[in-house]
């Protein structure tokens, strides 16, 4: 995180206190973290499909906060039917804005001298 977002998005407690626990968000959290902790079986790839303004970024922020904080987030119980699906400690996570990728020309990283074209190269 670059620290540029409003504080309500940066602070996990404030974020979840101001977020409605929709069935869709609860399902997403259960599917993602249930698979990560080995308690549920599901696809390793989840495509978020909602219209513009449909909550994709909000869902991604929720997943980010849970990955970075585990069960330490106050009020997280509202967002899952099984708190054991939520890791009991932070896990490593990466967030990539795909608009920052350029598969044709690549992106040069001066700090490493590497040019990347996709997530894998």
C-alpha positions as CSV (number, residue, x, y, z in Angstrom):
1,X,0.0,0.0,0.0
2,X,1.2,3.5,-0.8
3,X,-0.6,5.2,2.0
4,X,-2.6,7.5,-0.4
5,X,-6.1,6.2,0.3
6,X,-8.5,7.8,2.8
7,X,-7.9,6.5,6.3
8,X,-11.1,4.5,6.4
9,X,-9.6,2.2,3.7
10,X,-6.2,2.0,5.3
11,X,-7.2,1.0,8.8
12,X,-8.7,-2.5,8.9
13,X,-10.9,-1.9,12.0
14,X,-12.4,1.3,10.5
15,X,-12.8,-0.4,7.1
16,X,-14.7,-3.4,8.4
17,X,-16.7,-1.2,10.9
18,X,-17.9,0.8,7.8
19,X,-18.5,-2.3,5.6
20,X,-21.8,-4.1,5.2
21,X,-21.4,-7.9,5.5
22,X,-23.1,-8.9,2.2
23,X,-23.6,-12.5,1.4
24,X,-21.3,-12.1,-1.6
25,X,-18.4,-10.7,0.5
26,X,-18.9,-13.4,3.1
27,X,-18.8,-16.1,0.4
28,X,-15.7,-14.6,-1.2
29,X,-13.9,-14.4,2.2
30,X,-14.8,-18.0,3.0
31,X,-13.7,-19.3,-0.4
32,X,-10.4,-17.5,-0.5
33,X,-9.3,-18.1,3.1
34,X,-10.9,-21.5,3.4
35,X,-8.8,-22.6,0.5
36,X,-5.6,-21.0,1.9
37,X,-5.9,-22.7,5.3
38,X,-6.8,-26.0,3.7
39,X,-10.3,-26.1,5.2
40,X,-12.3,-25.8,2.0
41,X,-11.9,-26.9,-1.6
42,X,-12.4,-24.4,-4.3
43,X,-10.9,-22.8,-7.4
44,X,-7.5,-21.3,-7.0
45,X,-8.6,-18.5,-9.4
46,X,-11.6,-16.3,-8.6
47,X,-12.8,-13.8,-11.2
48,X,-14.7,-10.9,-9.6
49,X,-17.4,-10.0,-12.0
50,X,-19.6,-7.0,-11.1
51,X,-20.6,-3.9,-13.0
52,X,-18.7,-0.6,-12.6
53,X,-19.2,0.5,-9.0
54,X,-20.1,-3.1,-8.0
55,X,-17.6,-3.5,-5.2
56,X,-14.7,-5.3,-6.7
57,X,-12.1,-2.9,-5.2
58,X,-13.9,-3.1,-1.8
59,X,-13.8,-6.9,-1.9
60,X,-10.0,-6.7,-2.7
61,X,-9.4,-4.3,0.1
62,X,-11.2,-6.7,2.5
63,X,-9.1,-9.6,1.4
64,X,-5.9,-7.6,1.7
65,X,-6.7,-6.5,5.3
66,X,-7.5,-10.1,6.4
67,X,-4.3,-11.4,4.8
68,X,-2.2,-8.7,6.5
69,X,-3.9,-8.9,9.9
70,X,-5.5,-12.4,10.3
71,X,-8.1,-12.7,13.1
72,X,-6.8,-9.5,14.8
73,X,-9.4,-7.3,13.1
74,X,-12.2,-6.3,15.5
75,X,-15.6,-7.3,14.3
76,X,-14.4,-9.8,11.7
77,X,-16.9,-12.4,12.9
78,X,-19.6,-10.6,11.0
79,X,-17.9,-11.5,7.7
80,X,-17.5,-15.3,8.0
81,X,-19.6,-18.2,9.2
82,X,-16.5,-20.0,10.3
83,X,-13.8,-17.9,11.9
84,X,-11.4,-20.9,11.6
85,X,-11.2,-20.1,7.9
86,X,-9.5,-16.8,8.8
87,X,-5.7,-17.3,9.4
88,X,-4.7,-16.8,13.0
89,X,-1.7,-14.7,11.9
90,X,-0.8,-12.5,8.9
91,X,0.0,-14.2,5.7
92,X,2.0,-12.9,2.7
93,X,0.0,-11.1,0.1
94,X,0.7,-9.2,-3.0
95,X,-1.6,-6.7,-4.8
96,X,-1.1,-5.9,-8.4
97,X,-2.8,-3.2,-10.4
98,X,-3.0,-4.8,-13.8
99,X,-3.1,-1.4,-15.4
100,X,0.5,-1.1,-14.4
101,X,1.5,-4.1,-16.5
102,X,2.5,-3.7,-20.2
103,X,2.7,-7.1,-21.9
104,X,3.9,-5.5,-25.2
105,X,6.6,-3.0,-24.1
106,X,7.2,-4.4,-20.6
107,X,8.0,-2.4,-17.5
108,X,11.6,-1.7,-16.7
109,X,12.5,-1.9,-13.0
110,X,15.6,0.3,-12.5
111,X,16.3,-1.1,-9.0
112,X,16.8,-4.7,-10.4
113,X,17.5,-4.0,-14.1
114,X,14.7,-6.4,-15.0
115,X,11.9,-5.7,-17.5
116,X,8.7,-7.5,-16.8
117,X,5.9,-8.2,-19.3
118,X,3.4,-10.1,-17.3
119,X,3.1,-11.4,-13.7
120,X,5.2,-14.4,-14.6
121,X,8.1,-12.9,-16.7
